[in-house]
Every structure is written in structure tokens, then in C-alpha cells.
Amino acid sequence: MAGYMGLFQRFKSRFRITTNGSQCISCGNCSTYCEQGIDVRAYAQKGENIVRSSCVGCGVCSDVCPRGVLKLENGPEEGRFDSNPLIISKDGVKLNM
């Protein structure tokens, strides 16, 4: 079940943690409070959005960030990928490669 939820979060979930790395002061609060054990600070320093399948999009990291570098966003699925990599049907889940 965890594997399925990880794939769903990565490809289909609307919730994303986005970063603005230019403002990160490397305090480490985000990584300390992440309940999934993700090194969020490394993503924030690089200015990369968190797209790990283990991220459940809870938003704790964005709440504890003193500079507001991390944001929990609820955006559309369109435009995230060039093509739809995950196909969910009544027959199961398949990766479209």
C-alpha cells in the first residue's frame, strides 16, 4: 500500500512543496520536523521542488520555515510532466514509459 501511495503522491497528487532557494538560511528546521525523514534543507538550498514519492505533502516543513522558503501549494496536474507517466485504470496502475 505504501508503494502505491508513493506513486500516487509523486504523479497524481495536487499538493506540492515548492521552494525558493535564494532565501534559505540553512537553519535545518524543515529537515528536523519532516515526519518522513526527507532532507528538505538540501532541496531548499538548491531551489528544487520536493518531488520525492515519500513526501506526503503534509506541509509541516513549510510551517516551521522561518523565512517562508517552503510553500505547500495546491496546483493543477497539467504542466508537471511532458506526458502522463502514470495510468490508473480498473486493471491497475501502470507506468507509461
N, C-alpha and C positions, 0 to 999 in steps of 0.2 A: 504494500500500500504506500509506503514511504517513497519508493521509486516512482510510482505513478504520480504522486502528489508533487514530487520534484520536477518531473517533466511538465506537468500542467502549469506549475508556477513559472517555469522558465519560458514556455512558449505561449501560453494562453491567458495567464493572469493579467488583469488590468493594472495591478498595483506594482509600482517600481520604485526603487530607491535611486534617486539621481544625485549627482554630486557637482559641486563647484570647487574644484581642487585648488584654485588660486587663493582661496580664503582659509584653507586648512592650516591649523597651528600645531598639528600632531599631538594633541593632548591625550588621545587614546581612549576617550570616553566611549566612543562608538564601538570599538572592539571589545572593551571591557564589559559593556552591558548587552552585547549581542547574545541572544539566547541560543543561537545556532553555532556559535564559536567561529564565525567568519572574521577574518582580519579586515574589517571595514576600513580601518585607517589607511591601509595600503591602497585601496581603491580610491579613497578620498584624496590622497596625496597625488595620485596620478590623474585625477579628474575623470575617472571612469565610472560609469553607472554600474550598479551591482546587479549582475545578471546570473548569479550562481543559482543552481537549482536548489541548493539547500536554504536559500533565503526565502522565508515565508511571507515577507512583506509586512511584518508586524509594526514597523515604524519606531521601535524603541531607540534605535541608533539616531534617528532624526530628532527625537525628543530630547536626548541628552547632549546633543551637539551645541556647544556654547556659541558658535559663530553662525549657525544656520547653514552650514555647508551641505548637509544632507537633507533631502526632501522626499517625503513619501508622496508619490503622485499617482493619480488615478487617470490614466490616459487611454486613448483608443489603441486597439491592437494593430490597426493599419499603420504601415510605415516602419514597423520594428524590424522586419526582415524583408529581404528581396522577394522571397517566396514563402509560402506557408509550409514550414518544416514538419508540422505535427498534424496528422489527420486522425480525428476522433470519429469513429462510426460505430454502428451497432455490432460490427465484427471485432472491434477492439481498437487499440491505439497503434499507429504506425508512423515511423519517421519517413518523411518524404525527402529522399536524398537526390 
